[in-house]
Amino acid sequence: MEYRSDATFEKPSIFREGVRDYAERSSTPVSAELVDIAEKTTKSAPEWADISTAPVQVTFLQMLISTGRMNRVLEVGTFTGHGTVAMAAALPDDGEILTVDSYVTDPRAQEVATQSFALSAHGHKIKPVLDDALSGLRNVEGDFDLIFLDADKPNYITYFETILARNLLRPRGLLVVDNTMWGGEVLNPRTLPPAEEATTGEEWMERMFANWAHDVVKFNKHIAEDPRVRAALLTVHDGMTLVQLAS
Ligand SMILES: C[S@@+](CC[C@H](N)C(=O)[O-])C[C@H]1O[C@@H](n2cnc3c(N)ncnc32)[C@H](O)[C@@H]1O
């Protein structure tokens, strides 16, 4: 084929209806135990099931862990343990994953997580920490090969600064931050009245979702401009930013 020199090309955006589903369908299916956790999540906390990590994300996290021959992982935000069990499975037998949650979102999630850890062949690698995220980050010991940050977005900058101040990430380790595209709201954040003043659950959710976009935008700017790290925001699922200490 001959390439024309008078042709111009502007790559179209991949972002259109169905992209997420297509990505899921075109990735290797996750293990039966992860499918089981996802089903239990939908059954026990249907209103919140969507905040669980997606299959394509956990497969990606597993690849990071195995490629980096990682041994020690910290997860901030356990929920029902979908990501925890997936990451545990990618760790070697003597590896460990500490996972922090206070279950502020939904206490029913703890039951699913506890049951899933007990049933999993990788359960011995999982150390659940029932605590507030900041308190957990202030109290965990040692450094980690991978930290998966997936809790409340208004505190992302505080969590990031605590991770750096306490040297929780080993050199060349990876901090993976979830939801950094926040459903696309980061492109044009709206300001709604405080969620606390909402009269219905639906209104509360709409306000919380809209207002948190400002926090995600602040966080994204904070790390993109921070010379101590290098960051790449990947448009996987809801946006996952990979952060490494600048060497
Ligand atoms: C998006 S979910 C985590 C999803 C999980 N990583 C997965 O793989 O499915 C967020 C979790 O963070 C927890 N969380 C939110 N704010 C928190 C805080 N301040 N301290 C501790 N946990 C918190 C919530 O209880 C919720 O279970």
The ligand as an ORCA input file, in Angstrom:
! r2SCAN-3c Opt
* xyz 0 1
  C     -14.009      1.874     46.224
  S     -14.170      0.927     47.662
  C     -12.760     -0.122     47.603
  C     -12.884     -1.180     46.545
  C     -11.894     -2.302     46.693
  N     -10.523     -1.849     46.623
  C     -12.128     -3.396     45.649
  O     -11.142     -3.953     45.138
  O     -13.291     -3.711     45.340
  C     -13.751      2.079     48.898
  C     -13.677      1.528     50.301
  O     -12.979      2.489     51.078
  C     -13.530      2.540     52.362
  N     -13.274      3.863     52.953
  C     -13.717      5.060     52.513
  N     -13.246      6.034     53.307
  C     -12.506      5.445     54.261
  C     -11.749      5.921     55.348
  N     -11.657      7.214     55.629
  N     -11.106      5.032     56.124
  C     -11.163      3.688     55.843
  N     -11.853      3.177     54.821
  C     -12.520      4.036     54.033
  C     -15.015      2.283     52.172
  O     -15.580      1.762     53.353
  C     -15.018      1.323     50.974
  O     -15.173     -0.009     51.417
*
